[in-house]
């Protein structure tokens, strides 16, 4: 998800699962039982609102942005990215079948099929996968495979790290930190910090700190393209 943010904002701004020490004292769980337990702890709220401060490093340069993310489960992912001074850089809406994007700096926009994300990030990323990453709740079928590898946080059975390997020279690592207990999530946990590293020719990193987290409270979502904006391919 944040590779998409990096890719868009940078145009406008500058084998073995490690489950050691990651389980509770019950070591009798089989892998199948463990996976079932982990998936049962995944969150699936109707609404999520996330305000965050993001530090992006790309090509030796560092950029600080603020990102607001609003998610309606299985329906809409809305993102507004601003500079550290509060100036909006771009706004985008992603749905299960489309992506809408407008650049405030260039006064341009596009509307494309959601498959366009694959062209941007050069990886097979669906709406569902983006939602799972933002919920910190990937649907796990195997702790270790050729394309995915997971580390599990002790005691709470939540993912602390996921490695997604598309090709030998293309890898995404996502670390989830500082899980916090949220009663409104039926007593489940959600991370307050995320660190993403993408290796694909060059290295991109995004250090994300959520400053405000709200669940199941419908937020205001706006996406109006000004008439003066020019469509782009």
C-alpha positions in Angstrom: 0.0 0.0 0.0 2.7 2.4 0.9 4.7 1.4 -2.1 1.7 2.9 -4.0 1.9 6.0 -1.8 5.7 6.2 -2.5 5.3 5.7 -6.2 2.5 8.4 -6.5 3.9 10.9 -4.1 7.4 10.7 -5.4 6.1 11.9 -8.8 4.7 15.0 -7.0 7.5 15.5 -4.4 10.8 15.1 -5.0 12.5 -19.9 4.4 11.6 -20.9 7.2 9.0 -19.2 9.4 10.6 -17.6 12.4 8.2 -18.6 15.1 10.8 -19.1 17.8 10.0 -16.8 20.8 6.8 -15.9 19.0 4.3 -18.3 20.6 2.8 -18.6 24.0 3.8 -21.4 26.2 1.5 -23.8 24.4 3.9 -25.4 22.0 1.6 -28.3 21.4 -0.2 -26.5 18.6 0.2 -27.9 15.2 0.9 -25.5 12.3 -2.7 -26.0 11.1 -4.0 -25.2 14.6 -1.7 -22.2 15.0 -2.8 -20.8 11.6 -6.4 -21.2 12.7 -5.7 -19.4 15.9 -3.9 -16.5 14.2 -6.6 -16.0 11.6 -9.2 -16.0 14.4 -7.4 -12.9 15.9 -7.6 -10.9 12.7 -9.6 -7.8 12.8 -12.5 -7.0 10.4 -14.1 -3.7 11.4 -16.7 -2.0 9.2 -14.8 1.3 9.3 -11.2 2.3 10.1 -9.8 5.8 10.3 -6.0 6.2 10.5 -4.0 9.4 10.8 -0.3 8.9 10.4 3.1 10.5 10.1 5.2 8.7 7.5 9.0 9.0 6.9 9.9 7.7 3.4 13.4 7.0 2.2 14.1 6.5 -1.5 17.3 6.7 -3.4 19.2 8.2 -0.5 16.5 11.0 0.0 14.1 11.3 2.9 10.6 12.7 2.7 8.2 13.3 5.6 4.5 13.2 4.8 1.2 13.0 6.7 -1.3 10.4 5.5 -5.0 10.1 6.3 -6.5 6.7 5.5 -10.2 5.8 5.7 -11.4 2.3 5.0 -14.9 0.9 4.6 -14.5 -2.8 4.7 -14.7 -4.5 1.3 -15.8 -1.3 -0.3 -13.4 1.8 -0.2 -9.9 2.7 0.7 -9.5 6.5 0.8 -6.1 8.2 1.2 -5.1 11.8 1.5 -1.3 12.5 1.5 0.0 15.9 2.7 3.4 17.4 3.2 4.7 18.0 6.7 3.4 21.6 6.3 -0.1 20.4 5.7 -0.3 20.9 1.9 -2.2 18.1 0.2 -0.1 16.4 -2.4 -2.6 13.9 -3.7 -5.9 12.1 -2.9 -6.9 8.7 -4.1 -9.8 6.3 -3.7 -9.4 2.6 -4.3 -12.4 0.3 -4.7 -12.5 -3.4 -5.5 -12.7 -2.5 -9.2 -11.3 1.0 -9.7 -8.7 3.5 -8.6 -9.3 7.2 -8.7 -6.4 9.6 -8.3 -5.9 13.3 -8.4 -2.6 15.3 -8.0 -3.1 18.6 -6.2 0.3 19.8 -7.2 0.0 19.1 -11.0 -3.8 19.6 -11.1 -4.2 16.3 -12.9 -6.3 13.1 -12.4 -7.0 9.7 -13.7 -9.6 7.0 -13.2 -8.5 3.4 -14.0 -9.3 -0.2 -13.3 -7.9 -1.4 -10.0 -5.5 -3.6 -12.0 -3.6 -0.4 -12.7 -2.1 -0.8 -9.2 -0.2 -3.8 -10.5 1.4 -1.6 -13.2 2.5 1.0 -10.6 4.0 -1.4 -8.0 4.9 -4.2 -10.5 3.3 -6.7 -8.2 0.0 -8.6 -8.2 -1.8 -6.5 -5.5 -5.6 -6.7 -5.1 -8.0 -4.5 -3.1 -8.4 -7.4 -0.7 -4.6 -7.7 -0.2 -4.3 -3.9 0.4 -7.1 -4.1 3.0 -5.4 -7.1 4.7 -2.1 -5.2 5.0 -3.8 -2.1 6.4 -5.8 -4.2 8.9 -2.5 -6.0 9.8 -4.7 -9.1 9.2 -3.4 -11.2 6.3 -5.3 -14.4 5.6 -2.7 -17.0 6.3 -2.8 -20.4 4.7 0.9 -21.3 5.3 3.5 -19.8 7.7 6.1 -20.4 5.1 5.9 -20.7 1.3 7.9 -19.6 -1.7 6.1 -16.2 -1.8 5.1 -15.5 1.8 6.7 -15.8 5.3 5.2 -14.8 8.6 6.4 -14.2 12.2 3.9 -14.2 14.9 3.8 -12.0 18.0 4.0 -13.9 21.3 0.8 -14.3 23.4 -1.6 -12.3 21.2 -1.3 -14.4 18.0 -1.0 -11.4 15.8 1.4 -11.0 12.8 4.6 -9.1 13.8 6.3 -9.5 10.4 5.3 -10.6 6.9 7.7 -11.1 3.9 6.2 -11.1 0.4 8.5 -12.4 -2.2 7.3 -12.0 -5.8 10.6 -12.7 -7.6 14.2 -13.3 -6.5 15.0 -9.6 -6.7 11.6 -8.2 -5.5 10.7 -8.4 -1.9 8.4 -6.5 0.5 8.9 -6.8 4.3 6.3 -5.4 6.6 6.9 -5.1 10.4 4.1 -4.4 12.8 5.0 -2.8 16.2 3.4 -1.7 19.4 0.1 -3.6 19.3 -2.5 -1.9 21.4 -5.6 -3.4 23.0 -8.9 -2.0 21.6 -12.1 -3.0 23.4 -14.2 -1.9 20.4 -12.4 -4.7 18.4 -13.9 -7.4 20.7 -10.8 -7.1 22.8 -8.4 -7.6 19.9 -5.1 -5.8 19.1 -4.0 -3.4 16.4 -0.4 -2.0 15.8 0.4 1.6 16.3 3.6 1.5 14.1 4.5 -0.1 10.8 7.8 -0.3 9.0 7.8 -1.3 5.3 10.9 -2.1 3.3 10.6 -2.7 -0.5 13.5 -4.1 -2.4 13.0 -3.9 -6.2 16.0 -2.6 -8.0 16.4 0.0 -5.3 15.3 0.1 -1.7 12.3 2.0 -0.5 11.4 2.3 3.2 8.3 3.8 4.9 8.3 4.3 8.7 4.6 4.8 9.7 3.5 6.0 13.0 -0.3 6.1 13.6 -1.2 9.3 15.6 -4.9 8.6 15.7 -6.8 5.3 15.3 -10.6 4.9 15.2 -12.8 1.9 14.6 -16.4 1.6 13.5 -17.1 5.3 13.4 -18.1 6.4 9.9 -15.8 9.3 8.8 -16.3 11.9 6.2 -14.9 10.9 2.8 -14.6 13.4 -0.1 -13.4 13.0 -3.6 -14.4 15.8 -6.0 -12.2 16.4 -9.1 -12.2 20.1 -9.9 -13.2 21.0 -13.5 -9.9 22.7 -14.1 -8.0 19.4 -13.6 -6.6 17.7 -16.7 -6.9 13.9 -17.2 -3.7 11.9 -17.7 -2.8 8.4 -18.7 
